[in-house]
């Protein structure tokens, strides 16, 4: 047996073994009660299902973690890159088998049938085709099998990136089948479960892959890879904290519920999580420093700490598998929540609060990364305008309030709240975020890599620049904005975005992206040799005004003008609040769109006119100067005169060697 194979088997054995021990200890009492209820299934199903869940979790984590480590930390030309893909392929194969076993055992558990009983085969096929839980299990199996094939055939970043995306998607069916999504008190739990599983997979699987690949990297490269993995682990730790806190509290409901079996397993899992946080701190503060100064002792310290951490991670995975098979007190006591429509008023929409795990994390990371970039720039001797920082913080605060406040809950039933949410995200927030120039800040602070691997700077070159280049003409993002409004109001996305958390996330991302691209284009937030003229930008703003006017007019008509999918729920009116009648009707929605669109477009037009007047002075001076000065102004574009991103960077800065023809992404 090869050393790499032996190391992989040993590391997996540590995780699965500790997980099985924790699973047996945590699930023993609950398994006995289930065996009494499921008299026909027998212990093979009662115990087989959580064990299959444990193997599923570990195999999926090894697949996702090794793929993320491959994409984020490893250079493409090297033995470690190919071995990481091989490890991901083997893990994905185990994931496929565990997914098949889970589907098979889940069917017998729900049908209360013994294994291989007469007629169970036909019923199992019907379960996979006709029942939601069965279809989701089959989809998870198909995705895992596809990831296996991609990992085996992958030779570069493109195939590995596709495999990583599909592997993350493979977690969604399991999250939808989780009992947490059925909690009527916590409709965001499906997103919490996906976030929790994905971040845990990156953390656990990345560490396992590091242990397996340790001897294929030289000391200097191993130190670099450990440092890069530490960044992934830190982000995963934060995501686990946010999603775990919200999902855990949704399950227990009260402090007294911690005395239940569910609460006890949750408390033990939380204790393991705290221990893992301490291990992560030791990696960042002690192991990495030791690797840099004493590589041989550092590798030994990393190995000892990593194996111990994997044992704790395995125990946490076993507790998670037991937790998934234990009914939470909020469901066990209250039972399934009754679907009684409660239409809130607009006053309640602005006074209540409902945290969203995804957007809480996104907003928090956005603030942290921006402030960290400003601090790094100043430590290098540069400067950053304070007004841009203030705009960024204010814009993220508005985004946070909209996605986590009462509008988040009210938009499920009130079209006025839905329009306020969408228009604020698409029209108001971009006016604050785009002038903050986050991409220029990133360009000046993120160090580029020289080993062929891809980090944040390389990702910006590969993804962000082509998008900005394609949307430089204001006509293109204006058409994109029109398509976005059509999707948001005249397709099934309207109902899906208002009633499901995944749809809400898709709507928010789509509206924010379309609004930022349109705002950046008309305000020339990223410059190029041939910037659009003032007339073209004002024409695009006029077209957007006509577009918003039409959509507002459609919303201001009778409720039968609304899409059929939402006609009945959004036709309900609520009690008048402060003299505003029929807040839930369609008329206030159209007025809201007109008001927000008019205000945002007027601000954008003022910015366009002011910037054009402000840049006209330096251009006139250039016309009267010598030919060299005129060529400089013409080559760099009008924005170069006032754009601090065009100023020469000090020698040794991360982008000092940037290609001469690449221009800043925004001012």
TORVEXNU-821630 format. One record per residue: x, y, z of N, C-alpha, C in turn. Coordinates in steps of 0.2 Angstrom, whole numbers, plus 5000, padded with zeros to 4 digits. Layout:
% residues N
XYZXYZXYZ;...
% end
This chain:
% residues 667
500449945000500050005000500450065000;500350114996500750174995500650215002;501150255003501150295009500550345009;500450375004499850425003499250395004;499150335002498550295003498450275010;498950255013498950235020498850295025;499050355023498950415027498250435026;497950425020497250445019496750395023;496950335023496550285026496550295034;497150305036497250315043496850385046;496950435042496550495044495850485044;495550455038494850435038494650395044;495050345046494850305051494850335058;495250385059495250425065494550465065;494350495060493750535060493150495060;493150435056492550395057492450355063;493050335066493050295072492850345078;493050405079492850445084492150465083;491950475077491250485075490750435077;490950375076490550315078490450315086;491050325089490950325096490550375099;490550435096490150485099489450475097;489350445091488650435088488350375093;488650325095488350275099488150305106;488650345109488550375115487950415115;487850465110487350515110486650485108;486750435104486050405100485750345104;486150325109485950255112485250255114;485050305118484350315121483850325116;484050375112483550385106483350325102;483950285100483850235096483350175099;483450175106482950125109482250145109;482150215109481450235109481150225102;481650235097481350235090481250155088;481650115091481550045090480850015092;480650055097479950035100479450055095;479550115092479050145088479050105081;479650095078479650065072479749995072;479249965074479249885076479449845070;479349865064479449825058480149835055;480449895056481149905053481649875056;481649865063482249835066482849875067;483349855071483949895073484349905067;484349865061484749885056484549945053;483949965052483750035050483850085055;483650075061483750125067484450145067;484950095067485650115068485950125061;485750095056486050105049485950175047;485450205048485250275045485750325048;485850335054486350385057487050365055;487250295055487850285053488050295045;487550285041487550305034487650385034;487250415038487350495038488050515040;488350485045488950495047489450485041;489450435038489850415032489750475027;489150485025488950535020489250605022;489250625029489550685031490250685030;490650635032491350635031491550635024;491250585020491450585013491350645009;490750675010490550745007491050795009;491250795016491750845018492450835015;492650775014493350755011493250785004;492750775000492650794993492750864993;492250904997492250974996492851004999;493150985004493751015007494351005003;494450945000495050934995494950974989;494350984986494251024980494351104982;494151124987494251194989495051204990;495351154994496051164995496451164988;496151124983496451124977496451184973;495851214973495651284970496051344973;496051344979496251404983496951404985;497251344986497951344989498451304985;498351264980498851224977498951244970;499651254968499851264961499551214957;499351224951499151174946499651124943;500251144943500751104941501151074947;500951014948501350984954500950914956;501350874960501050814962500450824967;500550874971499950884976499350904973;499350934967498650954964498350894961;498750844958498450784955498150734961;498550734966498450694972497850714976;497750784976497150814979496550794975;496550794969495950774965495850704965;496350664966496250594967495950574973;496150614979495850604985495050624985;494950684981494250704981493850654977;494150624972493750574968493550514972;494050484976493950424980493350444986;493450504988492950524993492250534990;492250564984491550564981491250504979;491650454978491450384977491150354983;491450364989491150344995490550384997;490550454995489950494996489350464992;489450444986488950414982488650354985;489050304987488850244991488450264997;488650315001488350335007487650365005;487650405000486950434998486450374996;486750324992486250274990486050234996;486450225001486250185007485750235011;485850295012485350345015484650345012;484650345005484050345002483650275003;484050225003483750155004483450145011;483850165016483650165023483150215025;483150275022482650325023481950295021;481950265015481350235013481050185018;481450135020481250085025480950125032;481350175034481150205040480450245039;480350275034479750315033479150265031;479250205028478750155026478650105032;479150105037479050065043479049985040;479549975036479649905033480349875035;480349815036480949785037481349775030;482049775031482449775025482249715020;482249725014482149675009481449635010;480949665013480349635014479949625007;479449585007479149575000478749634998;478849654992478549704989478949774990;479449774994479849834995480149864989;480349824985480749844979480349894975;479749874973479249914969479049974973;478949974979478850034983479450084984;480050054984480650094984480650134978;480550104972480550144966480050194966;479450184968478950234968479150284973;479450274978479750324983480250364980;480650344976481150384972480850424967;480250404964479950444959479450494961;479050474966478450504968478450544974;478950534978478950564985479550614985;479350674988479950724988480550704991;480450674997481150645000481450594996;481150554992481450504988481750544982;481450594979481750624973482350664976;482350694981482950734984483550684985;483350624988483950574989484250554982;483750544977484050524971484450574967;484250644968484650694966485250704969;485350694976485950694979486450634977;486150574976486550524973486850544966;486350574962486650584955487150644955;487050694959487650744960488250714962;488250674967488850644970489150594965;488850564961489150514956489450564950;489050614949489350664944490050694946;490050714952490650744955491250684955;491050624956491550574956491850564949;491450574944491750564937492150624935;491950684937492250744936492950744939;492950724946493650724949494150674946;493850614944494250574940494550594934;494150634930494350664924494650734924;494650764930494950834930495650834929;495850884926496650894925496850974926;496351014927496451084929495951114933;495951184933495551224937494851214935;494751214928494051224925493651164928;493851104927493551044929493451034937;493951054940493951054948493451114950;493351164947492851214949492151194948;492051164942491351134941491251074946;491751034948491550984953491451014959;491751064961491651104968490951124968;490751164963490051184963489551134963;489651074960489151024960489150994967;489750984970489850954977489451004982;489451064981489051104986488351104985;488151094978487451084977487251014979;487650964980487450904982487250904990;487350954993487150965000486450985001;486251024996485551054996484951004997;484950944993484450894994484450865002;484950855005484950835011484750885016;484850945015484650995019483851005019;483650995013482851005012482550945015;482850885016482550825019482650835027;483050875029483150885036482550905040;482450875046481950895050481950965052;482450995051482551065053482151115049;482051095042481751135038480951125039;480751085043480051075044479851115050;480251155053480051195059479751255057;479151255059478751315057478951375060;479351375066479551435069480251465066;480451425061481151445059481151435051;480851475047480851455040481551465036;482051495040482651505037483151445038;482851395041483351345044483651305038;483351295032483651265026484251295024;484251365024484851395022485451385028;485151385034485651375040485951305039;485551255037485851185037486351185031;486251215026486651215020487351255022;487251315025487851345027488251305032;487951275037488251235042488651175039;488351145034488651085031489251105027;489151155023489651175018490251205022;490151245027490751265031491051215034;490751165037491051115041491451065036;491151055030491451015025492151045023;492151115022492751145020493251135025;493051145032493551145037493851075038;493351025039493550955040493950925034;493650935028493950905022494650935020;494651005021495251035020495851015024;495751005031496250975035496450905034;495950865032496050795030496550795024;496350835019496750835013497450865015;497550905019498250935021498650875024;498350835028498650785031498950735026;498450715021498650665016499150695011;499150765010499650795005500350815009;500350805015500950835019501650815016;501750755014502450735011502550755004;501950775000502050794993502250864992;502350904997502450974997503150985001;503551024998504151045002503951095007;504451105012504351145018504051215017;504351245012504151315010503451315008;503251275003502651265000502051245005;502351195009501851175014501651225019;502151265021501951325025501451375022;501551385015501151425012500451395011;500351335010499751305009499351305016;499751285021499451285028499151355030;499551415028499251475029498651495025;498651475019498051485015497451445017;497551375019497051345022496751375029;497251405033496951435039496451495037;496551525032496051575030495351545028;495351485025494751455023494451425030;494851405035494651375041494351435045;494651495045494351545049493651575046;493551575040492951595037492451535038;492651475038492151425040491951425047;492451445051492251445059491751505060;491851555056491351615057490651585054;490651555049489951535046489651485050;490051435053489751385058489451415064;489851475066489551505072488851535071;488851575065488151605064487651555062;487751505058487251465056487051415062;487551395065487451345071487051385077;487151445078486851485083486051485081;485951505075485251515073484851455073;485151405070484851335069484751305076;485251305080485251275087484651305091;484651375091484151405095483451395092;483351385086482751365083482551295085;483051255086482851185088482651185096;482951215100482851215107482251265109;482351325107481751375108481851405115;481951365120482051395127482651365131;482951395136483451365139483351305143;482651295145482451235148482551175144;482451185137482451135133483151095132;483651135135484351105135484351035139;483851025143483850965147483650905143;483350915137483050865133483650825130;483550765127484050735123484350775117;483950815114484150855108484650905111;484350945117484750995120485450965122;485450905125486150875128486550865122;486350835116486750825111487050895108;486550945107486751005105487351035109;487251035116487751065121488451025120;488450965119489050925118489350945111;488950955106489250975099489551045100;489151085104489451155105490151155108;490151115113490851105117491351085112;491251035108491751015103491951075098;491451115097491551165092492051225095;491951235102492351275105493051255106;493151185107493851155107494151165100;493751155095494051165088494251235087;493851285089494051355089494751365092;494851335098495551345101496051305097;495951255094496451225089496551265083;496051295081496151345075496651405077;496451425083496951485085497651465086;497751395089498451375089498751365082;498351345077498651335071498851405068;498451455069498651525066499251555070;499251555077499751585081500351545082;500351485082500851445085501151395079;500751355076501051315071501351345065;500951395062501251435056501851465058;501951495063502551525065503151475066;502951425069503451365069503651345063;503151335058503351315051503851365048;503751425049504151475046504851475048;504951465055505651475058505951405059;505551355060505851285061505451235058;505551225051505051185047504951115049;505551085051505451015053505051005060;505251045065504751045071504051065070;504051115065503351145063502951085060;503251045056502850995053502650945058;503050925063502850885068502350905072;502350975074501851005078501151005074;501251025068500551025064500250955064;500650905063500350835062500050815069;500350825074500050805081499450845082;499450915081498850955082498250935077;498450925071497950905066497650835067;497950785069497650725071497250735077;497450765082496950785088496350815085;496450865081495850905079495450865075;495650815071495250775067494850725071;495150705077494750665081494150705084;494250765086493750805089493250815083;493450835077492950845072492550775070;492850715071492550655070491950655075;492150665081491650665087491050715085;491250775083490750825081490250795076;490550765071490150735065489750685068;489950635072489550585075488950615079;489050675083488550705086488050735082;488350765076487850795071487450745068;487650685067487250625064486750605069;486950605075486450585080485850645081;486150705081485650765081485150765076;485350745070484950745064484350695065;484450635069483950585070483550595077;483650655080483350665086482850725085;482250715087481750775086481850835091;481950895088482050945092481450965097;481550995103480951005107480351055104;480551095100480151145097479651105092;479851045089479351005085479050955089;479450925094479150865097478650885102;478650955105478150975109477551005106;477751055101477251095098476951055092;477251005089477050975083477151015077;476950995071476951035065476651105066;476951155063476551215063476051225058;475451245061474851255056475051315052;474851305045474951355040474351405040;474351445045473851495046474051565043;473851595038474151655035474051715040;474551745042474551805046474851865042;474451905040474651965035474852025040;475452035040475652095044475552165041;475552215045475452275043476152305041;476252365037476852395036477252415042;476852435047477152465053477552405056;477252345056477552285059478152265055;478152285048478652265044479352305046;479252365048479852405050479952405057;479552365061479752365069479952295071;479852245067480052175069480752155066;480952095068481652075066481652005065;481951985059482051915058482751905055;483251875059483951875056483951815050;484351835045484451795040485151765040;485251705041485951675042486451695036;486251685030486651705024486851775024;486351815024486551895023486851925029;486751895035487151915041487851905040;487951845038488651825036488951865031;488651875025488851915020489051985022;488552015026488652085028489252095033;489252045037489852045042490552035039;490551995034491251985030491352045026;490852075023490952135019491252195023;491052205029491252255033491952235035;492052175037492752155040493252165035;493152135029493652135023493752205021;493252245020493452315018493852355023;493652355030494052385035494752355035;494852295034495552265034495952285028;495552295022495952325017496152395018;495752435021495952505022496552505027;496552465032497052465037497752435034;497652385029498252365026498552415021;498152455018498352505013498752565017;498452575023498752635027499452605030;499452545032500052515035500652515029;500452515023500952515018501152585016;500852635019500952705017500452745013;499952705011499452735006498952765010;498452795007497852825010497252805006;496652815010496052795007495552845010;495152875005494652925007494152905012;494052945018493652925023492852925021;492752965016492052965013491852895010;492352865007492152795004492052745009;492452745014492352695020491652715023;491452775024490752785027490252765022;490352775015489852755011489752675011;490352645011490252565011489952545018;490052575023489752555030489052565030;488852625027488152645027487752595022;488052585016487752535011487652465014;488152445017488052375020487552375026;487552425030487052435035486352435032;486252465027485552465023485452395021;485852365018485752295015485652245021;485952255027485852215032485152225035;484952285036484252295039483752275034;483852275028483252255023483252175023;483852145023483852075023483752035029;483752075035483652045042483152075046;482852125043482252165047481652135045;481152175047480452155046480252145039;480552185035480352185027480452115025;480952075028481152015026480551965027;480251975033479651935034479051955031;478952025030478352055027478252035020;478852035016478752025009478551955007;478451915012478151845010477351855008;477051915011476351915010476151985007;476552035008476352105006476752125000;476452134994476852154988477152224989;476852264993477252324995477852314998;477952275003478552255006479052225001;478752184997479252144992479552194987;479152244985479352294981479852344984;479752364990480252404994480852364995;480852294996481452254997481852254991;481552234985481852234979482152294976;481752354977481952414974482552444979;482552434985483052464990483752424988;483652364987484252324985484552334978;484152354973484352364966484452434965;484152484968484252554967484652594972;484452584978484752624984485452594986;485552534987486152504990486752514985;486652504978487152514974487452584974;486952634975487252704975487752714981;487652674986488152684991488752634991;488652574988489252534988489652544982;489452564976489852574970490352634971;490152694974490652744975491152724980;491052674984491552654989492152624986;492052604980492652574976492952514979;492552464981492852404985493352364980;493252364974493752324969494352364968;494352434968495052464968495452454974;495052454980495352444986495652374986;495352324984495552254984496152254979;496152284973496752284969497352314972;497352364976497852394979498152354986;497752314988497952274995498052204994;497752174989497852094989498452084985;498852044988499552024985499351964980;499651974974499651924969500151864970;499851814968500351754969500751744963;501351704964501851694959501951624958;501551574961501651504960501151474956;500751504952500251484948499651464951;499551464957498951454960498451514960;497851514962497351564961497051584967;497151654969496951684975496351734973;496251784977495751824976495951874970;496551894970496751934964496651904957;496851844957496751804951496051784949;495651774955494951764953494551834951;494851884953494551954950494751954943;495351944941495551944934495151894930;494951834932494651784929493851794928;493551824933492851834934492651904933;492851944937492652014938492752054932;493352054930493552094924493152084918;493052014916492652004910491952034910;491652024916490952054917490952124917;491452164920491452234919491652254912;492052224908492152234901491552234897;491152174898490552164894490052214896;489952244902489452284904489652364904;490252374900490452444900490052494897;489652474891489252514888488552514892;488352574894487752574898487152544895;487052534889486552494886486452424888;487052394889487052324891486752314898;487052344904486752334910486052364911;485852414906485152434906484652374904;484852344899484452284896484452224902;485052224905485052174911484552194916;484552254918484052284923483352264921;483152274914482552264912482352184912;482852144911482752074911482652054919;483052084923482952064930482252084933;482052144931481352164933480852114930;480952094924480452044921480451974925;481051954927481151894930480851894937;480951954941480751964947479951964948;479651994943478852004944478451964939;478751934934478251904929478451834927;478851804932479051734931478851694938;478951634938478851594945479351614950;479851654948480351674954479951724958;479451754956479051804961478851764967;478451714966478251674971478751634975;479251604971479751574974480251614979;480351674977480751724981480451744987;479751744987479351774993479251724998;479251654995478951605000479551555002;480151554999480651515001481351555002;481751525006482351565008482851565002;482851504999483351494993483151544987;482451554986482251604981482351674983;482351684990482451754992483151774991;483651724993484351734991484451744984;484151704980484251714972484051784970;483451804973483151874971483651924973;483851924979484351974982484951974978;485251924977485951924973485751954966;485251934963485151954956484952034956;484552054960484452124961485052164962;485452144967486052184969486552184963;486652124960487152124954486952174949;486252164947486052204941486052284943;485852294949485952364951486652394952;487052354954487752374955488152384948;487952344943488252344936487952404933;487352414933487052474930487252544933;487352544940487552604943488352614941;488752564941489452574939489552594932;489052574928489152594921488952664919;488352684922488152754921488552804924;488952784930489352834934490052824932;490252784927490952774925491352754931;491152704935491452684941492152644939;492152614934492752584931492952614925;493552634924493752674918494052634913;494052654906494352624901494552674896;494952654891495152704886494552744882;494052704881493452734878492852734882;492852784887492252784891491652804888;491052784890490452804887490352884888;490052914883489952984883489353004888;489353064890488853084895488153074892;488053094886487453084883487153014883;487652964882487452894882487252874889;487652904894487452884901486752914903;486652974901486053004903485452974899;485552944893485052914889484952844893;485452814895485252744899484852764905;485052814909484652834914483852854913;483752884907483152894904482752834903;483152784900482752724898482552684905;483052684910482852654916482252684919;482152754918481552794921480952764918;480952754911480452734907480252664910;480752624911480652554913480352544920;480552584924480252584931479552614931;479452664927478752694926478252644924;478452604919478052554916477852494921;478452474925478252424930477852454936;478052514937477652544943476852554941;476752564935476052574932475752504932;476052454930475752384930475652364938;476052384942475852364949475352404952;475252464949474752514952474052494950;473952454945473352434942472952384947;472352364945472052314949472452254951;472252214956472652154958472652104953;472152104948472152054943472652064938;473052124938473652134934474252094937;474252074943474752034946474851964943;475451934943475451864941474951824945;474751764941474251724944474451694951;475151674951475351634957475251674963;475251744963475251784969474551824970;474151814965473551854965473151844972;473051784974472551784980472951804987;473551784988473851804995473951884995;474151914989474351984989473752024988;473151994987472552034986472252054993;472452024998472252035005472452105008;471952135010472152205013472152195021;472552245024472652245031472252305034;472252305041471952365044472352425042;471952485041472352545039472752565045;473352585043473852605048474052675047;473952725051474052795051473752825045;473152795043472752825038472852805031;473352745031473552725024473052655023;472552665019472152605018472452555013;472252495014472352435010473152435008;473552435014474252425013474452365009;474052315010474252255006474052244999;473752294996473552294989474052314985;473952324978474452334973474652404972;474152454974474252524973474852554976;474952534983475552564986476252534983;476152474981476752444978477052484972;476552504967476752544962477052614964;476752644969476952714971477652704974;477752644978478452634981478952634975;478852594970479352584965479452654961;478952694960479052764957479452804961;479352804968479652854972480452834973;480552764974481252744975481652754968;481352734963481652744956481852814955;481352864956481452934954482052954959;482052944965482552964969483252944967;483252874966483952844964484152874958;483752874953483952894946484152974946;483853014950484053084950484753094953;484853054959485553054962486053034957;485952974953486352954948486453004942;485953034940486053094935486453144938;486353164944486753224947487453204947;487653144949488353114949488653124942;488253104937488553104930488653174928;488153224929488353284927488853324931;488953304938489453334942490153314940;490153244938490853214936491053244930;490553254925490753274918490953354919;490653394923490853464924491553464927;491653424932492253424936492853394932;492753354927493253334923493453374917;492953414915493053464910493653504910;493753534916494353574918494953554916;495153494919495853464917495853444910;495353424906495353414899495553474895;495253534897495353594894496053614895;496353604901497053624902497553574897;497353514897497753464893497753484885;497153514883497153534876497653594874;497753634879498153694878498953674880;499053614882499753594884500053564878;500653534879501053504874500753434872;500953414866500653344863500753294868;501253284872501353234877500853234882;500653284884500153294890499453274887;499353294880498653274877498653204876;499153174874499153094873499053064880;499353084885499253054892498553054894;498153114893497453124895497053074891;497153074884496753034880496852964881;497452944883497652864884497252844890;497352884895497052864902496352874903;496052914899495352934899495152984904;494653014904494453074908494553054915;494352994917494352974924495052974927;495552974923496252964926496453034929;496153084928496353144930496153154938;495553124940495353134947495353064950;495553014947495452944950496052924953;496052924960496752904963496952834962;496552794959496852724958497252724952;497252784948497752784942498452814944;498552834950499152864953499652804953;500252814952500752764952500852734959;500852664959500952634965501652634968;501752634974502452624976502752564974;503452564973503752494971503752444977;503552384975503452334980502752324982;502252364979501552354981501352294977;500752264979500552194976500452204969;500252254966500052264959500552304955;501152314958501652354955501852324948;501752254947501952224941501352214936;500752244938500152234934500252254927;499952224922500052234915499852304914;500252344909500052414908499352424905;499152374901498452394898497852374903;497952354909497452334913497252394917;496652414918496452474921496052464927;496052504932495752494938494952474937;494752434942494052414941493552464943;493652514947493252564949493652624952;493452684954493852734956494152724963;
% end
